[in-house]
Each structure stands twice: as C-alpha cells, then as structure tokens.
Amino acid sequence: MLKFVYELDNFAKTLNYPIEQLFTIDAIVDVELLNDISGGWQYTEAKICCVGVIHKGLITIMLLEYEGDKKFLPIVQEELMRFASEARLFSFNAGMEQAIFDNLFDKIFKIEELAPIHGKGWSMQRCYDTLMDNKVISGVHLKDTFEGKPMASAIHWQRFKETEEEEHLWKISHHCVENLLRQALIHHNRDWFGKNFKLDAKGWERGETKR
C-alpha cells in the first residue's frame, strides 16, 4: 500500500483559503470504493481502495496498490484507531462509512454525520457551492471531478488493474483529497446552515429558507 501525509498549510496557500478554515480538531474521514455497488447500494458489499483523513494540520491518504494486499486493511484500521483515540470521527453521508467500517474491521468506530443539512439534492458539492455562492468562504473553487459519477473510483481502479497506469490511482487519491478539503470547509461553517435555512432538529430542510 501507499501512504501519503500532506501539510494543510500547502493547500491553504495554493488554494487561497485561510488555514483556520481547513484546520479541524475533529478527524474527517473519506473512503473510495474499488467495486461497483450502485445496483443496490449495499454498503456491506463495498470494498475500499483509498481512505483519507484530515485532522488538525495534516491530510493522510492510504491507497491500495493491488487487490488482495492483506496488509492494507489492518494498517487502515490501526490508523483509524489512532485518530479515534485523539478525536471524534466525522464524514459526509456517515452512514456509508459506518456500514463499510462495521463490515471490514473488527474494531468498532463511531462515525458522526458531517452534513449540516439534509434533503433531496443536498450533496457535498451543493453544500460547498452554497457556502461559496454566499461568500461564507472564498478561495479557489473546488469542483468535484467525480460529480454525477458515484462509481468513478471503482472505474478508475478497474482501469488501473487492466493497464497498470498509475494515473488512475492518482485520480482516486486526488478526488479523496478534494473531498476532505470540501468537508473541512463545510464542517467549519456548519452553523451557518442552521442560521440561514429552516431545519428540523435533525438537520432536515423544512420549506423555504430564512434568507
């Protein structure tokens, strides 16, 4: 497996975001799948090829190099245990990560929901775009290169297996990093949604906005 650790300062400078908007005392987790589960969206059937965590001033990426690597999942579990010992774990659409981790690992992790607003169409990209459009955050606009292609990581993994072209691995890793950056920005500004949208106690949108 491959493991990369990136400093958030570099992303903040390159993307022109204040570092405090990306820095988080919570640990935010993102996973990328190597198999297509879009037929029934059974998360217990999911296999993972990439796991990323953003915590404090670092992004950690763990990337599978070949299917059947028996070291990958134990190392991922060990890293998640380390993060969980220091911080709460969050993810956008936490139910997916929760189900996948419950199925793959013997250690129980609690993944809390990061999405600040729920309802039809409220994807990670839409939450992020809403913050950008309302000038709550400013910087280079991060567009999800996999938007509308929920199984893009699995497609790139299959192409990597067929061609051994590492470009496909880097696309998966790059997507994971961008997801983590968007989630950090959303998490830092989650209270803004409660102040500007009519939400119930669980964060579901109720009718018109307050704006």
C-alpha positions as CSV (number, residue, x, y, z in Angstrom):
1,M,0.0,0.0,0.0
2,L,0.9,3.6,-0.4
3,K,0.7,6.2,2.4
4,F,1.0,9.9,1.9
5,V,0.9,12.7,4.5
6,Y,0.3,16.3,3.3
7,E,0.5,19.5,5.3
8,L,-2.6,21.6,5.1
9,D,-0.5,24.8,5.0
10,N,0.5,24.0,1.5
11,F,-3.2,23.5,0.3
12,A,-4.2,26.7,2.1
13,K,-1.6,28.7,0.3
14,T,-2.2,27.1,-3.1
15,L,-6.0,27.4,-2.9
16,N,-6.0,30.8,-1.1
17,Y,-8.0,29.5,1.9
18,P,-7.3,30.7,5.5
19,I,-5.7,27.8,7.3
20,E,-8.2,28.1,10.1
21,Q,-11.0,27.2,7.7
22,L,-9.3,23.9,6.9
23,F,-7.8,23.1,10.3
24,T,-10.1,20.8,12.4
25,I,-9.7,19.2,15.8
26,D,-12.2,16.6,14.7
27,A,-11.0,13.9,12.3
28,I,-12.8,13.8,8.9
29,V,-12.8,10.5,7.0
30,D,-13.4,9.8,3.3
31,V,-13.4,6.4,1.5
32,E,-13.2,5.5,-2.1
33,L,-14.6,2.2,-3.4
34,L,-12.9,-0.3,-5.7
35,N,-16.1,-2.2,-6.6
36,D,-19.4,-1.0,-8.1
37,I,-22.3,-1.3,-5.6
38,S,-24.6,1.0,-7.5
39,G,-27.0,-1.8,-8.3
40,G,-28.4,-2.0,-4.8
41,W,-26.2,0.3,-2.8
42,Q,-25.5,-2.4,-0.3
43,Y,-22.6,-0.9,1.7
44,T,-21.8,-4.2,3.3
45,E,-20.7,-5.4,-0.1
46,A,-18.3,-2.5,-0.6
47,K,-14.5,-2.9,-0.9
48,I,-12.2,0.1,-0.4
49,C,-9.1,1.2,-2.4
50,C,-8.5,4.5,-0.6
51,V,-9.1,6.0,2.8
52,G,-8.3,9.6,3.6
53,V,-8.3,11.5,6.9
54,I,-8.0,15.2,7.6
55,H,-7.1,16.1,11.2
56,K,-5.6,19.2,12.6
57,G,-2.9,20.3,10.1
58,L,-2.5,17.2,8.1
59,I,-4.1,15.1,5.4
60,T,-3.3,11.3,5.5
61,I,-4.1,9.2,2.4
62,M,-3.8,5.4,2.4
63,L,-4.0,3.9,-1.1
64,L,-4.3,0.3,-2.1
65,E,-1.7,-0.8,-4.7
66,Y,-3.1,-4.2,-5.6
67,E,-6.2,-6.1,-4.8
68,G,-5.5,-8.8,-2.3
69,D,-3.0,-6.8,-0.3
70,K,-3.5,-8.3,3.2
71,K,-1.6,-5.5,4.9
72,F,-3.9,-2.7,3.7
73,L,-7.0,-3.1,5.9
74,P,-5.0,-3.8,9.1
75,I,-2.9,-0.7,8.6
76,V,-6.0,1.4,7.8
77,Q,-7.7,0.1,11.0
78,E,-4.6,0.9,13.0
79,E,-4.5,4.4,11.6
80,L,-8.3,4.9,12.3
81,M,-7.8,3.7,15.8
82,R,-5.0,6.3,16.3
83,F,-7.3,9.1,15.0
84,A,-10.2,7.9,17.1
85,S,-8.1,8.0,20.2
86,E,-7.4,11.7,19.6
87,A,-10.6,13.0,18.1
88,R,-14.2,12.4,17.0
89,L,-14.6,10.9,13.6
90,F,-16.9,12.6,11.0
91,S,-17.9,12.0,7.4
92,F,-20.4,13.4,4.9
93,N,-23.0,10.7,4.5
94,A,-21.6,9.0,7.5
95,G,-23.9,6.0,7.2
96,M,-21.8,4.7,4.3
97,E,-18.5,4.9,6.1
98,Q,-20.1,3.5,9.2
99,A,-21.6,0.5,7.4
100,I,-18.3,-0.2,5.5
101,F,-16.1,0.0,8.6
102,D,-18.5,-2.1,10.6
103,N,-18.2,-4.8,7.9
104,L,-14.5,-4.6,7.2
105,F,-13.0,-4.1,10.6
106,D,-13.2,-5.9,13.9
107,K,-12.7,-2.6,15.8
108,I,-15.9,-0.6,16.2
109,F,-15.7,3.0,15.1
110,K,-18.3,5.7,15.6
111,I,-18.7,7.9,12.5
112,E,-20.7,11.0,13.1
113,E,-22.6,12.9,10.4
114,L,-20.9,15.9,8.9
115,A,-23.6,17.0,6.6
116,P,-25.1,20.2,8.1
117,I,-28.3,20.0,6.1
118,H,-30.4,17.1,4.7
119,G,-32.9,16.8,2.0
120,K,-33.2,16.0,-1.7
121,G,-30.2,17.3,-3.7
122,W,-28.0,18.3,-0.7
123,S,-24.8,16.7,-1.9
124,M,-21.4,17.6,-0.5
125,Q,-20.8,19.7,-3.6
126,R,-24.0,21.6,-3.2
127,C,-23.3,22.4,0.4
128,Y,-19.8,23.6,-0.5
129,D,-21.1,25.6,-3.5
130,T,-23.7,27.2,-1.3
131,L,-21.0,28.5,1.1
132,M,-19.0,29.8,-1.9
133,D,-22.1,31.5,-3.6
134,N,-22.9,33.3,-0.3
135,K,-19.3,34.3,0.2
136,V,-19.1,32.5,3.5
137,I,-15.8,31.1,2.2
138,S,-13.6,32.3,-0.6
139,G,-10.7,30.7,-2.4
140,V,-10.1,28.5,-5.5
141,H,-13.5,26.9,-6.3
142,L,-13.1,23.1,-5.8
143,K,-15.2,21.2,-8.4
144,D,-15.8,17.6,-7.8
145,T,-14.3,15.8,-10.8
146,F,-16.4,12.7,-10.0
147,E,-19.7,14.7,-9.5
148,G,-22.6,12.7,-11.1
149,K,-20.3,9.6,-11.3
150,P,-20.7,7.8,-8.0
151,M,-18.7,4.8,-9.1
152,A,-15.9,6.7,-10.7
153,S,-13.3,5.5,-8.2
154,A,-14.3,1.9,-9.0
155,I,-14.0,2.6,-12.7
156,H,-10.5,4.1,-12.3
157,W,-9.5,1.1,-10.1
158,Q,-10.6,-1.3,-12.8
159,R,-8.7,0.6,-15.4
160,F,-5.6,0.6,-13.2
161,K,-5.9,-3.2,-12.9
162,E,-6.2,-3.5,-16.6
163,T,-3.5,-1.1,-17.7
164,E,-1.2,-0.6,-14.6
165,E,-1.2,3.1,-15.5
166,E,-0.7,4.9,-12.1
167,E,-2.6,7.9,-13.4
168,H,-5.8,6.1,-12.3
169,L,-4.5,5.7,-8.8
170,W,-3.6,9.4,-8.6
171,K,-7.1,10.4,-9.8
172,I,-8.6,8.4,-7.0
173,S,-6.2,9.9,-4.4
174,H,-6.8,13.4,-5.8
175,H,-10.5,13.0,-5.5
176,C,-10.2,11.9,-1.9
177,V,-8.1,14.9,-1.0
178,E,-10.5,17.3,-2.6
179,N,-13.4,15.6,-0.8
180,L,-11.6,16.1,2.5
181,L,-10.9,19.7,1.8
182,R,-14.6,20.4,0.9
183,Q,-15.7,18.5,4.0
184,A,-13.4,20.5,6.3
185,L,-14.8,23.8,4.9
186,I,-18.4,22.6,5.4
187,H,-17.7,21.3,8.9
188,H,-16.0,24.6,9.9
189,N,-19.1,26.5,8.7
190,R,-21.9,24.1,9.6
191,D,-23.6,26.6,12.0
192,W,-24.2,28.9,9.0
193,F,-26.7,26.5,7.6
194,G,-28.8,26.4,10.8
195,K,-28.8,30.2,10.8
196,N,-29.9,30.6,7.2
197,F,-32.2,27.6,6.5
198,K,-35.2,26.3,8.3
199,L,-34.1,22.9,9.6
200,D,-35.7,20.5,12.0
201,A,-33.8,19.1,15.0
202,K,-32.0,16.5,12.8
203,G,-31.0,19.0,10.1
204,W,-33.7,18.2,7.5
205,E,-34.7,21.2,5.4
206,R,-38.2,22.5,6.1
207,G,-39.7,24.6,3.3
208,E,-38.3,28.0,2.4
209,T,-35.1,29.4,3.6
210,K,-34.7,32.2,6.1
211,R,-32.8,34.3,3.7
